[in-house]
């Protein structure tokens, strides 16, 4: 394959290795494995999951659910709060697949009750500490009222409680991630105990990659929905969730300029390719937008190089005189992304080193 512009490269072997490891972990802990496809967003990559016997998936929108339903997926959870403007689309999807949606307000229940002609599963979105969205785990009355509204609906069935402990991404250590995981589990179990009636069994579904990767205790949890684990990235690496060798995507970017007097190399690869998510490198706390690896072998160069500046199309590398001599205009450098989910979404498709193209959901 001849590269000419910024290109997202996938390593199928590493990607499938990551998948096997997480699938096996779910099996060992008797967990429902419902991986989140918002990271890779690719039917071609999704078929690797299907080939390993996985038949339940998570997505982040009704459009993404349609995309994967068209490729044969029949059991889908949309783990983003219901957009009531898409209620008709939800009804159409529910006619074709076993569909679950995520709800945290009465307005969503009311709209679905007016539209649905087919059964839809419901998870209550619970905030266990991330404070992004969801019903607070402490607001028991609110959760109980929504549960009663769902229970009295003709085509809605409450499946359980769903959360994403996104605050693990801001943890300072493995121990803190595990502490958040245990706190999340305890809060959901306590809430479930207050909501269940009689023989009723509500599922507890959790989804963040740091917890799912590091934890070895899942008592009380029924389902895991990690997504980022399939590729990993520098964010996960800095959290000590993965190694550099586990990161299975990179953006190959051409070198377009060298400024020896400034110690800078410019690549064609900016915010529209990498996103503007950052990681912190070293004791001097330099903020980086990516890290350079040799495209051949995906190994770190002799001297670590991070992307220290980013504009819409430009990436700025500050390099030593030694590396300035080693890198030529026209060369391609591989950049490991800080956040693989955003990078994959921006790049809109993958190639492997043999030139095979892997499609991507087009919004």
Protein Blocks (a to p, Z undefined) as FASTA:
>chain_A
ZZfbdcddddfklmmmmmmmmmmmmmmnopacdddfklnopaklmmmmmmnopabdcdfb
fklmmmmmmnopabdcdfbdcdfklmmmmmmmmmmmccddddfbfklmmmmmmmpccdcd
ddddddfhlomgccdfklmmlmmmmmmmmmmpfkbccfbdcdddfklmmpcbfklmmmmm
mmmmmmmmmmmmmmpgcjbccddddfbfklmmmpccfghiabdcdfklmnopfklmmnom
acfklpcbdcddddfbdcfknopacddddfklnopadcdedjkopacfbdcddfehpaac
fbdcddfbdcfklccddddfklmmmpcghiacddddfblmlmmmmnopacdfkopacddd
dZZ
